[in-house]
């Protein structure tokens, strides 16, 4: 499995989705992850699974819509975590900000992610990282923000009535804040230097952030839960797990944890 294989699949998804009327789509059913599935989710997942099947390799698939799948083929059986459309509620509402996320892992934990790939399904911008090889946007090497100023804080709050109260002390210290509705693109933008941090109080699932985890790490950032605990040992699966705090550098991470009341952990 090579990054070029994942990029080819991602571009196939982009080409199909950009020619599809997504706004106003009605939900089909609930996917394996428990959220409502829309036709665009199913379309993207079918393209990704077909592309992986065409590689002739053995894969253990963890996908938001289809759940856990075994794909027969050659090789030791890499784990592939897929979020076919992260931000599908944006998509069907007509908000042009949603993407697809694919992470390739040589094992069942977050620390085992070897390739992380995110594509913006509106603009076609691609973000990818290879473990130990750096992070890239459209072929250009990217790095997280340098310096300790909290310029732009990204956040997700799936349950605003409780989540916003939890993270408000952190958001109040930022120059600007944004809630984009797509953790995969949040993390890609953080890796590119466009944002200072991402905080997400809700219990997230590994396919939401596995690719972004590697992007941020390879771009020089830090990634823990909101208490400062390392999440490298989180299992790749369908279960909900940790809250997320990803920052551009140790100074910003320390500031964020202090505001949230957590202890700093630089691991």
Buried (B, 14 or more C-beta within 10 A) or exposed (E): BEBEBBBEBBBBBBEBBEEBEBEEBEBEEEBBBEBBBBBBBBBBBBBBBEBBBEBEBBBBBBBBBBEEBEBEEEEEBBBBBBBBBBBBBBBBBEBBBBBBBBBBBBEBBBBBBBBBBBBBBBEBBBBBBBBEEBBBBEEEEBBBBEEBBBBBBBBBBEEEEEBBEBBEEBBEBBEEBBBBBBBBBBBBBBBBBBBBBBBBBBEBBBBBBBBBBBBBBBBBBBBBBBBBBBBBEBEBBBEEBBBBBBBBBBBBBBBBBBBBEBEBBEE
